[in-house]
Amino acid sequence: MAATGNPAPGGDHALQFRQLVLPHLDGAYNLARYLMRDPTLAEDVVQDAVLRAYRAFDQFRGGSPRAWLFMIVRNCASTALSGQRGSLALVVHESSLDEESVRQLNEHPDGAANPEDSAIQADEALLVRSAIEAIPEPFREAVVLRDLEDLSYAEIAEVTGVPIGTVMSRLARGRAMLAKELLPAARHAEQTRSAK
Amino acid sequence: MTKACADQELLLGGLVDGELDAANTAMTEAHVLRCEGCREELERLHAVRSLIRGEGVRHQAPQALRSRISALPELNLKPANQNRVAGWLGPGLAGALAASLAIAVLPNGSQSVVEQQLVSSHVRSLQPGHLTDVQTTNQHIVKPWFNGRIDFAPPVPELASVGYPLAGGRLDSIDGKTVAAIVYHRRLHVVNLYVWPGDKGAARSFQKDGFAIEEWSRGGLRYSAVSDIPVADLKNFQKQFIAAAG
């Protein structure tokens, strides 16, 4: 049932690729962006992944083209990251989850923030973005694949190459970290305000 | 704050994601009713989830990247192929053969990919948690939800009185375009109605992989309804939708 979307043998290769794989460019970029945490590197990873996917398109055996593309994006990202592991360790350290560093990240609001009411929404989105970027792998990718890309547990398991049980526990931990970062802030503020 | 039960943590996540089977769903829901800690944890999970899914959190591919990738020489063999077909077949072979090949390779190829994508998308939407991004029976919630997510406004009539209650909506991707998927129910079945700008193509009705598909154009939008309900039922859905959407 899941094995729909097989590329027809001998069909127009490039055309089929464009139609099956390119619709997922936003998702691929979003994933790469959260894996790399850098817009330029993310673009490189996506372009690299699309090329690799195109060359390997013969081996695509149906199923979800999106999950397949994400798997390749993830491989390209990990290659790119391992090439610069030195600088990366400075940024992503499990202990760098402390509130201080996240607060610092959050204190760089977009200079061009919209002054209208969408500013609050934009600020909130920025806050959420940096909170997601601050959680370590593999929890970050689980959350991104599930909550932003809407992949099923089975698809996440396929993309990340781990059993579904592992996907579930990674998601639980990732979300717990995000809850700690994002939810208590509002509650604390309220509590301090009402205590005064 | 009461603590959630450690053994329920994964189940709560599964519940929020709609990934539990019926038995576990019932069990976890019953536990949440009894346990305050888990109830709070469930609320937190929902709160975090809606924050993450808020607008502006997901990144979109920059236009420059999109154009760069579309311009990659590897992905642009289409014009070359057309030339090759013309070059090979034009001079020597019978025109009829050339014509039938062209039809088989070019327009049909792309059309059947779209058909395949419609069916795949429909099948995918039936997996737990995939059917709707905005889940409501209220048309006044579904319609504004699409605003800002897509640059056209699909009509979202309520059809419960004629047997097709509105279930919600989501965004989907067909043929490289972001399309609106409006979800209706027919008894226990699901009708996915895909809508995108474009009024190319006449109305048609066909079946693919056992699913019925009705397509039509109206008011500058192309509609494609996919479901596993009988063809006559889907035709009736189409009639009712057009009548209600005006």
Boltz contact constraints between the chains, C-beta under 6 A:
constraints:
  - contact:
      token1: [A, 4]
      token2: [B, 120]
      max_distance: 6.0
  - contact:
      token1: [A, 5]
      token2: [B, 116]
      max_distance: 6.0
  - contact:
      token1: [A, 5]
      token2: [B, 120]
      max_distance: 6.0
  - contact:
      token1: [A, 11]
      token2: [B, 109]
      max_distance: 6.0
  - contact:
      token1: [A, 12]
      token2: [B, 109]
      max_distance: 6.0
  - contact:
      token1: [A, 14]
      token2: [B, 75]
      max_distance: 6.0
  - contact:
      token1: [A, 14]
      token2: [B, 77]
      max_distance: 6.0
  - contact:
      token1: [A, 14]
      token2: [B, 78]
      max_distance: 6.0
  - contact:
      token1: [A, 15]
      token2: [B, 78]
      max_distance: 6.0
  - contact:
      token1: [A, 18]
      token2: [B, 75]
      max_distance: 6.0
  - contact:
      token1: [A, 19]
      token2: [B, 113]
      max_distance: 6.0
  - contact:
      token1: [A, 19]
      token2: [B, 175]
      max_distance: 6.0
  - contact:
      token1: [A, 22]
      token2: [B, 176]
      max_distance: 6.0
  - contact:
      token1: [A, 23]
      token2: [B, 173]
      max_distance: 6.0
  - contact:
      token1: [A, 23]
      token2: [B, 176]
      max_distance: 6.0
  - contact:
      token1: [A, 25]
      token2: [B, 61]
      max_distance: 6.0
  - contact:
      token1: [A, 26]
      token2: [B, 60]
      max_distance: 6.0
  - contact:
      token1: [A, 26]
      token2: [B, 61]
      max_distance: 6.0
  - contact:
      token1: [A, 29]
      token2: [B, 59]
      max_distance: 6.0
  - contact:
      token1: [A, 29]
      token2: [B, 61]
      max_distance: 6.0
  - contact:
      token1: [A, 30]
      token2: [B, 58]
      max_distance: 6.0
  - contact:
      token1: [A, 30]
      token2: [B, 59]
      max_distance: 6.0
  - contact:
      token1: [A, 33]
      token2: [B, 59]
      max_distance: 6.0
  - contact:
      token1: [A, 43]
      token2: [B, 65]
      max_distance: 6.0
  - contact:
      token1: [A, 50]
      token2: [B, 69]
      max_distance: 6.0
  - contact:
      token1: [A, 54]
      token2: [B, 74]
      max_distance: 6.0
  - contact:
      token1: [A, 125]
      token2: [B, 56]
      max_distance: 6.0
  - contact:
      token1: [A, 125]
      token2: [B, 57]
      max_distance: 6.0
  - contact:
      token1: [A, 128]
      token2: [B, 51]
      max_distance: 6.0
  - contact:
      token1: [A, 128]
      token2: [B, 57]
      max_distance: 6.0
  - contact:
      token1: [A, 129]
      token2: [B, 57]
      max_distance: 6.0
  - contact:
      token1: [A, 147]
      token2: [B, 52]
      max_distance: 6.0
  - contact:
      token1: [A, 147]
      token2: [B, 53]
      max_distance: 6.0
  - contact:
      token1: [A, 148]
      token2: [B, 58]
      max_distance: 6.0
  - contact:
      token1: [A, 152]
      token2: [B, 127]
      max_distance: 6.0
  - contact:
      token1: [A, 153]
      token2: [B, 19]
      max_distance: 6.0
  - contact:
      token1: [A, 168]
      token2: [B, 10]
      max_distance: 6.0
  - contact:
      token1: [A, 168]
      token2: [B, 13]
      max_distance: 6.0
  - contact:
      token1: [A, 171]
      token2: [B, 13]
      max_distance: 6.0
  - contact:
      token1: [A, 172]
      token2: [B, 9]
      max_distance: 6.0
  - contact:
      token1: [A, 172]
      token2: [B, 10]
      max_distance: 6.0
  - contact:
      token1: [A, 172]
      token2: [B, 13]
      max_distance: 6.0
  - contact:
      token1: [A, 175]
      token2: [B, 48]
      max_distance: 6.0
  - contact:
      token1: [A, 178]
      token2: [B, 48]
      max_distance: 6.0
  - contact:
      token1: [A, 179]
      token2: [B, 44]
      max_distance: 6.0
  - contact:
      token1: [A, 179]
      token2: [B, 48]
      max_distance: 6.0
  - contact:
      token1: [A, 182]
      token2: [B, 51]
      max_distance: 6.0
  - contact:
      token1: [A, 183]
      token2: [B, 44]
      max_distance: 6.0
  - contact:
      token1: [A, 183]
      token2: [B, 47]
      max_distance: 6.0
